[in-house]
Amino acid sequence: QNPAKSNDAAASNPDKVKQNPAKSKEIVTIKKLISKYNNNWTKQEENFKSFRSLLNSSCNAISKAVVTQKNSPVGTNITFDAEKKIVAVTLDLYNVFPKESPFKKAPWDSCAVVGNGGILANSSCGKQINSASYVIRCNLPPLSNRHKKDTGNKTSLVTANPSIFMQRYQSLTERRRPFVNDMKLYGDALIFVPAFSFWQNMAVSMRAFYSLEEINSSGTQAIFFNPTYLKTLAGFWRGHGIKAVRLSSGIMMVSLALEVCTKVHLYGFWPFEIHPFTHQQITNHYYDNKPVNKKMHAMSAEFEALMDLHNKGVIHLHLGECTN
């Protein structure tokens, strides 16, 4: 229906995969997972409401996910979530925060949370993703015309790891226009940055905020994760079997979507190197094959939790091709 191009990683010979013992073992795991995957998904309203209510009473994303002037007034302290550091909220810092949460407009009818897994390549999910009322993406992914058919290009919110500012844009200490121009790709989306997780990330995160404000005042805007929210969220998922050093931005965004959207659709979430249905090899991301940091994130535990929520009708996890 939508064959992979011959130079694509997904076009590897499936028989070759099966001869590799590690891959054979992965196929067994995948078959077991897929046998539990509910293909005829319908939303289970009761399950959805009870899970959302659990999440909301623990984490309260609408008022707590973002650092705002309301939850972090001048004179209070912000305690980092990944290091034992504290920063006092000065007037300058306070002025960087939005007055109140951008999620006060919630709930949105439908949300698409788009992961960057290789499973998104050749999926033809772009149209479906673009049709969601709110689209959340992770880690500033490429959205070129080449990918548009699979990924769509609509973006309401996109996460950005400060390490990207350091590696791709020389920590924003020199020319900042290339960074600002690249952010135009996301239209007027909010760029969601964990500025208060690691001390070394704070200054560059502020530079990202000021660069966007000064050069691109009408477009994208940077907002910051509230470290208190991230700590609570990690505790919530620990209680659901995810004991990672740090949650992936994917599961953070699914959690947020569950509190701010009525219907939650997931695309590009698949932590294996083999396609769930064709058993052909796929790349780690739809745009490259860089390995995922397995020491930091518990991807398979996260995926099992998402699969469980899918089967309970809480979220709709799309695997494989989108047909409409």
C-alpha positions in Angstrom: 0.0 0.0 0.0 2.8 2.3 0.8 6.1 0.4 0.1 9.3 1.6 1.8 11.9 3.0 -0.6 14.7 0.5 -1.3 17.3 2.6 0.5 15.2 2.8 3.6 16.1 0.9 6.7 12.6 -0.5 6.8 13.2 -2.3 3.5 15.7 -4.8 5.0 15.1 -8.4 4.3 12.9 -9.8 7.1 14.5 -13.3 6.6 17.8 -11.8 7.5 16.4 -10.4 10.7 15.1 -13.7 11.7 18.5 -15.4 11.4 19.9 -13.0 14.0 19.2 -14.6 17.5 18.8 -11.2 19.2 16.3 -10.1 16.6 14.5 -13.4 16.7 14.1 -12.8 20.5 12.8 -9.3 19.8 10.2 -10.7 17.3 8.9 -13.1 19.9 8.5 -10.2 22.4 6.8 -8.1 19.7 4.4 -10.9 18.7 3.5 -11.3 22.4 2.8 -7.6 22.7 0.9 -7.4 19.5 -1.3 -10.4 20.4 -2.6 -8.2 23.3 -3.0 -5.0 21.2 -6.6 -4.1 20.7 -7.1 -3.4 17.0 -10.7 -2.4 17.3 -10.2 0.4 19.7 -13.0 2.4 21.2 -12.7 4.9 24.0 -13.9 3.5 27.4 -15.3 6.7 29.0 -15.3 5.3 32.6 -11.7 4.1 32.4 -10.6 7.4 30.8 -12.3 9.5 33.5 -10.9 7.5 36.4 -7.3 7.5 35.0 -7.5 11.3 34.3 -8.9 11.9 37.8 -6.0 9.9 39.3 -3.5 11.8 37.3 -5.1 15.1 38.0 -5.3 14.6 41.8 -1.6 13.7 41.9 -0.1 16.1 39.3 -2.6 18.8 38.2 -1.0 19.7 34.9 -3.4 22.5 34.1 -2.1 24.7 36.9 1.2 23.1 37.7 3.0 21.8 34.6 4.3 25.2 33.6 6.2 27.7 35.7 4.0 30.8 35.8 3.8 34.1 37.6 0.9 32.7 39.5 2.6 29.6 40.9 6.1 31.2 41.2 5.8 34.8 42.5 8.9 37.0 43.2 10.7 36.0 46.4 9.8 32.3 46.1 12.3 29.5 45.3 12.3 27.0 42.4 13.8 23.7 43.4 15.3 21.7 40.5 14.0 18.2 40.0 17.2 16.4 38.8 19.8 18.1 41.0 19.9 19.5 44.5 19.8 23.1 43.3 17.5 26.0 44.2 17.0 29.3 42.3 15.3 32.4 43.8 12.6 34.0 41.7 13.9 37.6 41.0 11.9 40.2 39.2 13.9 39.5 36.0 13.2 35.7 36.2 9.5 36.4 37.1 9.1 38.5 33.9 10.1 35.5 31.8 7.2 33.4 33.0 3.7 33.6 31.5 1.1 35.2 33.8 -0.9 32.0 34.0 -1.0 28.5 32.6 -1.4 28.2 28.8 -3.5 25.1 29.6 -6.3 27.1 31.2 -8.0 26.9 27.8 -8.3 23.1 28.2 -9.9 20.8 27.5 -9.2 20.4 23.7 -11.4 17.9 21.9 -8.7 15.8 20.4 -4.9 15.7 20.9 -2.2 14.0 18.9 1.0 13.2 20.8 3.6 12.5 18.2 6.7 10.5 19.2 9.7 10.3 16.9 9.9 6.5 16.5 11.0 5.0 13.2 7.5 3.4 13.0 6.2 6.8 11.9 8.2 6.6 8.6 5.9 5.3 5.7 2.9 5.5 8.0 0.9 8.1 6.1 -0.4 9.4 9.4 0.3 13.1 8.6 -3.3 14.0 7.6 -4.7 12.3 10.7 -2.2 14.1 13.0 -3.0 17.5 11.4 -6.7 16.9 12.0 -6.3 16.9 15.8 -7.3 20.1 17.6 -4.0 20.1 19.6 -0.8 18.6 18.4 2.1 17.9 20.8 5.6 16.9 19.5 8.8 16.0 21.2 12.4 17.2 21.0 12.2 19.7 18.1 11.8 17.1 15.3 12.3 17.8 11.6 9.0 18.4 9.8 10.3 18.8 6.2 8.1 18.2 3.2 9.8 14.8 2.8 8.3 13.8 6.2 5.0 15.7 6.0 2.9 12.8 4.6 3.9 10.7 7.7 4.2 13.3 10.4 2.0 16.2 9.5 3.2 19.7 10.2 0.7 21.2 12.6 2.3 21.9 16.0 0.7 23.4 19.1 3.4 22.5 21.6 6.8 21.0 21.2 9.4 20.0 23.8 13.0 21.0 23.5 15.9 19.5 25.4 18.4 22.3 26.2 21.2 20.0 25.0 19.8 20.7 21.5 20.5 24.5 22.0 24.0 23.6 23.1 24.9 21.1 20.3 23.0 22.6 17.4 23.2 26.3 18.1 26.5 26.8 20.1 24.6 27.4 23.3 23.0 30.5 21.7 26.1 32.6 22.7 26.9 33.7 19.1 24.4 34.1 16.2 20.9 33.4 17.4 19.0 34.0 14.1 19.6 30.4 12.8 17.9 29.1 15.9 15.0 31.5 15.6 14.6 30.8 11.9 14.5 27.1 12.6 11.8 27.6 15.2 9.6 29.2 12.6 9.0 25.6 11.4 6.7 25.2 14.4 4.5 28.3 13.6 3.1 29.9 16.8 3.7 26.7 18.9 4.8 26.9 22.5 8.4 25.5 23.0 8.4 23.6 26.3 11.8 23.5 27.9 13.0 21.8 31.1 15.1 24.9 32.3 15.0 23.9 36.0 16.1 20.2 35.9 19.9 20.5 35.6 21.7 23.7 36.6 23.8 23.8 33.4 20.6 24.1 31.4 19.2 27.2 33.0 21.2 29.9 31.3 20.9 28.5 27.8 17.1 28.1 28.3 16.8 31.7 29.2 18.8 32.7 26.1 16.3 30.6 24.1 13.4 32.5 25.6 15.0 36.0 25.0 16.1 35.0 21.4 12.5 34.1 20.5 11.1 37.2 22.3 13.5 39.7 20.7 13.6 38.3 17.1 10.4 36.4 16.7 7.9 38.2 19.0 4.8 37.0 17.2 5.6 33.4 16.6 6.9 30.6 18.9 7.4 31.3 22.6 9.4 29.4 25.2 7.7 28.2 28.4 9.3 26.2 31.2 8.5 22.9 32.8 7.7 23.2 36.5 10.2 20.9 38.3 7.7 20.3 41.1 5.3 18.9 38.5 8.0 16.7 36.9 8.9 15.3 40.4 5.3 14.5 41.1 4.8 13.0 37.7 7.8 10.7 38.1 6.4 9.6 41.5 3.0 8.9 39.8 4.5 6.7 37.1 6.8 4.9 39.7 3.6 3.8 41.3 2.6 2.4 37.9 5.8 0.4 37.4 8.1 2.9 35.6 11.3 3.2 37.6 13.4 5.2 35.2 16.2 7.6 36.1 14.1 10.1 34.2 10.8 9.8 32.3 11.0 10.3 28.5 9.5 13.5 27.1 7.1 11.2 25.3 5.4 9.9 28.4 5.5 13.4 30.0 3.5 14.7 27.0 1.1 11.8 27.1 0.5 12.5 30.8 -0.1 16.2 30.0 -2.5 15.3 27.1 -4.5 13.0 29.4 -5.3 16.0 31.6 -6.0 18.6 28.9 -7.7 16.6 26.1 -10.9 14.7 25.7 -9.4 12.2 23.2 -5.8 11.3 23.2 -4.1 9.8 20.1 -0.5 8.6 20.0 1.7 8.2 16.9 5.4 7.3 16.6 5.6 5.4 19.9 7.3 2.1 19.4 10.6 1.3 21.2 11.8 -1.6 19.1 14.0 -1.9 16.0 11.5 -4.2 14.3 8.1 -3.2 12.8 5.2 -4.7 14.8 3.4 -6.0 11.7 5.9 -6.5 8.9 8.8 -7.5 11.2 11.1 -5.5 9.0 13.9 -3.5 10.6 13.2 0.1 11.3 15.3 3.1 12.4 15.2 4.4 16.0 13.7 7.7 14.8 11.8 8.5 11.6 14.5 10.9 10.6 17.7 9.1 11.8 19.1 6.0 13.6 20.7 7.6 16.6 20.4 5.3 19.6 18.1 6.2 22.5 19.6 6.8 26.0 18.6 3.5 27.6 20.5 4.3 30.8 18.2 7.3 31.4 14.8 6.1 30.1 12.9 2.9 30.8 11.4 2.8 27.3 10.0 -0.7 27.4 8.3 -0.2 30.8 6.9 3.1 29.5 5.6 1.4 26.3 3.9 -1.4 28.3 2.1 1.2 30.4 0.9 2.9 27.2 -0.2 -0.3 25.7 -2.1 -1.1 28.9 -3.9 2.3 28.7 -4.6 1.7 25.0 -6.2 -1.7 25.8 -8.3 -0.1 28.5 -9.6 2.5 26.0 -7.9 5.4 27.8 -5.6 6.5 24.9 -5.5 5.4 21.3 -2.0 4.1 20.4 -1.7 4.0 16.6 0.8 1.4 15.3 1.4 0.8 11.6 -0.2 2.7 8.8 -3.0 5.2 9.1 -5.7 4.3 6.6 -7.8 7.4 6.6 
